[in-house]
Amino acid sequence: MARLFGTDGVRGLANGDLTPELALSVAVAAARVLVETDSSHPPLAIVGRDPRASGEMLEAAVVAGLTSAGANVVRVGMLPTPAVAYLVGQAKADLGVMLSASHNPMPDNGIKLFAGGGQKLPDELEQRIEAAIADGHGLRGRPTGAGIGRVHDLLDGAEHYIKHLVAATPHPLAGIKVVVDCANGAASEVGPTAYAEAGAEVIAIHADPDGLNINDNCGSTHLEAVREAVLAEGADLGIAHDGDADRCLAVTAAGDVVDGDQIMAILALAMRDAGTLTDDTLVATVMSNLGLRLAMKQAGITLIEAKVGDRYVLEELQAGGLALGGEQSGHIVLPAYATTGDGVLTGLQLMAQIAATGKSLADLAAVMHKLPQVLINVRVADRQAGAAAPTVQAAVALAENELGETGRVLLRPSGTEPLVRVMVEAETEEQARTVAERIADEVRAASPA
């Protein structure tokens, strides 16, 4: 069986490669693998979804699979991914399921799984679930009669989650005018409400999901709309979420983009000054801009690199008992308040810094200078051979020597496609592109597609 799990759960074209039958099998196998056998109570699962029309279909399949495995299910309806993770922890549930394809277009959907406590799954557990599906383990020994799970609905999950978010906001947001692009997604109710209850004046856009318009030219992957609205409304900043609201990107009053690296830099300095940045250490990924590394070095903050994916950031945070990590894409993890990237929590923390300091977002973001970054995806016959070829490694070494401390080269085989990703950062975009194309030519020569 081909690998099911990607960087963030199982994802694909809903009713195409991600069928109700597959969703049911994943749910049964997840219940078997994640639930500790305890005869004192039936296992409990929390199930949520984003607004995609296909989520209704897949939710029915997942609920059927979980209950057939003997788990009681609490459906929480349309909520952000981090809200589902939070409720798993609060309810002391055995597992959680979020149906969402995050920033992907509407026809796609996905299955994100959480273990007890709202934790994302390590690779080992995902592999065990895949093995259980492949060998038909979930089809045998299902309960009957009173052993079949029951289904209940939680109607006030959003209220519990919003209360948690507002309580975590360190400073009132009075005086801040913000435009929030909800991507017609799971943050459409939670985001504007949380920001308003924390004290901000909120202008919500793309907050009217109909099941078909999620991420449609809006949200964190299409920042043009929030930029235009910030300028038109004279707002202090704009916040953009993705379909399941585990991301947060921002724009300044002048419409300039503030990405996840810059948000991490702002929060890291604030937390260092407040004494809450454990060991004065930040966790980022290999894709974070060199400008973040340089800014943190200047501030006396250690930066640890993790693999791409907020669950790998979280693993590093947990291993070191650390307090802040994230990705350039806007997944920011604050373990004191969340077990996964949380876009609304991040927006609240960012605006709290604006309110507390009296500085604009542009002034706060100026602590980090982004270096130009060029990424070339090279199609190859063999991605491992293309990346490891001696001629390619020699080209990388030459480029690193040429760039010195003012640039960086990252060569990364794709995990799912026949591609080698060549990323170069340098003082100028022209230099970055020249170096990247030189290395890309060597990759093509080493493993022609």
N, C-alpha and C positions, 0 to 999 in steps of 0.2 A: 504494500500500500504506500502511495506517495505521502510525503510528510504533510500532515494536516495543519499543524500550528506554525504560524509565522511569527513575526516580531511581537505582535499583540493579538494573540488568539487565532481563531479560525475565521477566514474572511474569503468572500467570493461573490459571484453573481447570484443573487437570491433567486431560488427556484431553478437555477441553472446548475452550477457546481455546488452551491450551498442549498441543498434540498431539505424539505421537512424531515425526510427519512434520515439524512445525515445528522440533522439537529437533534432528533430523537436519540440516535445512537450515541452522540457525544454526551448528551445529558445522562443517559443510563450509565455509560462508562465513567463519567465524572463522579456520579454518585457512588459508584462502587469503589473508585480509587480514593476519593477525598473524604468519605465518611468513615469515621472511626466507629467500629462496632460497639454499641452500648445499648444493652437491652432495657435500660431504665427510661429511655425516651426515644421516639422516632426521630430520625434526622430531619433537620430543617434547612430549606433552601430559600434564598431571596432571588426573585427574578424581576429585572427591569428592562427597559428598552428605550431607544430613541424614537422619533416620530415616523420613521419610514413605514410605508404601507406594508411592506413585507415583514415588518416586525410582529404584526398581529399573527400572521401565519406561523412564523418561526417560534413565537412565544407559545402558541398552542402545542407545537411539537415538543418543545423543551419541557413544558409543564407535564405533558403526557409521559415523557421519558423519566422525569424525576419521580413522579408519583408511582409509576410502574416499578421503580426501584425501591419503593417504600418510603420516600422522602415526603414530608409535608412541605407545601410550597406557599410562600407569601408573595403575591404579585404586587409590585409597587408602582406599576404603570410607567409613564414617561418621566424619566429622571436622568440626570447626568451620570456618566460612569462613576465618578468619585462619590456620588450620593449613594449609589448601590453598594459600593465598597464600604462606605461609612455605616450603612444600615446593617450590613452583614456583621460588622463588628459590634454594633449596638445591640443587635438581637441575639448575639452569640450563636449565630447560624453556623452550620457546618460547611456551607458553600454558597456562592452567589453566581448568578449568570446575568450578564449584560448583553443585550442584543443590539449591536451597533457596528457600523463600518466606519465610525469616526469621521474623518474628513473626506472619505470616498464619496463619489456621486451616488445619487439615490438608488439606482438599480442594484448596487452592492449591499450586502449586509454582513454581519459577523457575529461570532460568539466569543465573548470574553468571560473567562472563568476566574473566580476568586475562591481561595481556601478560607478556612476559619480565620476570623480576625480581619477579613477583607484584604488579604494579601494576594498579589498576583502569583501565578504558579512558576516555580523554577522549571528548567528544562526537563529535569528528571521526572517530575510529575506529569508533564505534558506527554513525555514518551510512554509512561505507563498507561495513560488514557488512550493513546493511539494504539498501543498493543492490545488493550482490552477490546477496542472496537474491532481490530483486525482478526482476533481469534474468537470473536463471538461471545466473549465472556459475559457481556451484559445481557445476552439473550437467555441465559440459563439461571434457574433458581430464583425467579421473580416471586415476590409475595402474592398471596391471594387473600380474599376475604378482608378481614379487618386490618391486614398488613399493608394494604394499598394506601398510599399517601393521600392526604386531603389538600384542598386548595382554598386559600383565603386571600382577601384583598386588603392592603393597607392603604387607606385613603389620605392619611396625613403625613406620608413620608417626606414630602417636600417641606412641610412646616418644620419637622424635626431637623432636617438638613440645613435649612435657612437659619434657624436659631443657632445651630452649631457654628455656621460660618460667621455670623454677626458677632457672636461671643469671641471668636478668634481674631477679630479685627482690633489692632492695638491702639487705634486713634479714630475718633469720629470723623466722618467724611464731609461734615458741614462746609459749605462754600465751594465744593467741587462740582462742576458741571461735566457730565460724562455721556458720550454716545456709546451705546452697547449694541454691537452687531451679534445677534444670537444665532445666526446661520440657519434660521428656521429649524432649529434643532432642539436638543434636550434642555438647553439653558433658557428657552424662550419665556418660561415663567420664573424659574429660580434665579436667573442672573439679575434681571431688572429689580425684582423684589428684594433680593439680598443687598444690592447696592443702595437702593432707596432706604431700606431699614437701617443701614449703617450711616445714613445721613446725606448721601449724595443726591444731587438733582440729576435724574436719569432720563435720557432720551433713547428709547429702544427702537431699533430697526431690525427688520427680518426676524420678527418675533411672532409670526403667525403661521405656524407649521400646518400643512394640509396633508402630510404623508408623502408628497411628491416633490416639494420644493426645498428639501434639506440640502444645504451647501450649494445651492444653485446660484452661482455668481455672487456669493456672499460669504461672510464668515472669515476665518483666519487664513484661508487659501485664496481669498479674493478681497484684498484690503481697499480696493478703489472706493467702494461704497461707504465704508466707515470714514475714510479720509474726506470724501466730499461732504458727508454729514457734519463732521467736526468743523470744517471750514464754514459751512453754511450756518451752523448754529452758534458759532463762536464758543465752542466748548473748550474746556481745559485739556481734554484728552479724549481718545477713543479706545475702546476695548473690543477685541474681536475674538469670538470663540469658534470652535469647530462643532461638528454635528453632535458629539456626545459630551462636549464641554470639559474635556480634560486638558485642553490647551488654552493659552491666553497670549495673544500678541497685542501690541498697543501702537497708537499713533499720537504724536505730540499735537499741540494746538496749531502748529504750522503744517501738520499733515505728514511729518516724517515718521517712518516706521521705526518702532522699538521692538527688537526681536527678543527671543528667549535668552540669549546670551547677555544682552544689555539688562534685561529684567533681573537675571541672576546677579549681575554685578551690583545693581542698586540694592537688592535685598541682602546680599552678602555684606556689604559695607554697613547697612543699617543694623543687621544682626550682630556684626562684630562690635559696633559701638554700644549696642544694648547688652552685650555679654551673652548673647544666646546662640552665637555661631560656634558650635562645639569644636574645640581644638583649632579654631580659626581656619576651618577647612571647608571647601566647596567641592561637590562632585559634579562633573560635566561629562560629556561624551567626546569621543575622538573627532566628532564633526564640529565641535564648538570652535569659534573663530579664535585665531591666535591673539587677537586684541583682548579677549577675555583673560587669557593666560597672563599677558603682559600687565594688564590692569590689576589682577589679583596679586601678582608678584610684587608690584610696586606698593600695594596696600598691606603686604605682609601676610597674605592669605594663601594657604596651600591649596592647590587644585589637583584633584584626583580624577583620572580619566576612566570612564566606563565604556562598555560597548553601547552601540546605538539601541535605544529602547528604554522607556522609563522604568521598566521592571529591573533592568540591569543597573540603572542609577540607584534604584531602591535597594538592591542587594548590597551595593557598596555602602550606602548610607547605614543600613542595618549592621553590616559587618563592623563598621567603625563607630557605631552609635552617633552618627553625624546628623546635622540639623537642616541641611539645604543641598539640593541638587536639581539637575534638570537638563533640558535639551534646547538647542537653538530654535527648534520648531515651536517652543512655547509650552512644552510639558515641564512644569515646575513642581517639585516634590518637597513638601514640608512635613516631615514625619511626625512632628508634634501634633499636627491636626489632620493628616490624611495619609492613607496607605498607597496612594497612587497620584499621578499628576492631576491637579485640580485647577481648572481655569478660573472659576469664580473666586475661589480662595486666593489665587494669585492676584487677580484684579483688585480684590479688597486690600491685600497687603501692599500692593504697589500704590494705590490711592492713599492709603494710610501714611505712607512716606511723604507723599506730596503735601498732605494736610499737616503732618507733624513738622515738616521743615519749612513750609511756605515756599519751597522751590517749585519751579515748573518741571514737568516730565523731561523736557529737553535738557534742563540744567542737570537733573539727576543722571540722565543717560550719558552725559558728556564725560563721566568718569572713565568710560571705555571708548577707545578709538577702534572702530571696525576696520580690519585690513581687507582690501579687495580679495575676493575668493572666486576661483574659477573651478567648475566641476565638469569633467568630460566623462561620459559613459562610453566605454569602448566595447563593442560587440566582438566576442572572441569564440573560438572553437572550444577552448578549455580554459575556464576562468582561473583555475589554480595554476596551471602551467603558464598562462599569460602573465600572472602577477609575479611568479617566482623565477622567471627566466633570468639568467645571469646578465644579459644585456639590459633588461629592464631594471634590475637592481643596481646596475652600474649607473644607469641614467638617473635613478633616484638619488644615489649617493652624490653624483656630480651636482644635481640641482640643490640638494641640501647644503652642500659646501658653498655653492654660489649665493644662496639666500641668507645663510647664517642665522642670526637670531631674529632677523626681521621678516622671516618667511617660514613656510612649512609645506611639506609634501605628505599627502596621505594617499596610499595605494590600497584599495580594498576590493577584493572579489565580492560580487553580489552573492547574497545567500540564496537567491531564488531564480536568478536569470543568468544567461551566458554573457555576463558583463564584468568588466573590471572598471571600477570607479577611480578616476584620477582627480584628486583635488589638490589645488595649489593655492597658497596664500602668499602675497608679496606686498611690497610697499605701494606698487601701482598695479592697476588691472592689466596694463599692457605686459608688464613683466610676468605676472601670474599666468596670463594666457599663453605667452611664448613658452614658458617652462612646461606648462601642462600639455600643450600640443606636442612638444618634443618627447615627453615621456609617453604620451598616448601613441605616437608613431612607433615607438619601440615595442609597446604592448601589442599593437596590430601585427607587427612583423614577427613577433615571437609566437603568436597563436592566431593565424588568419582565420576569420569567420568562414 
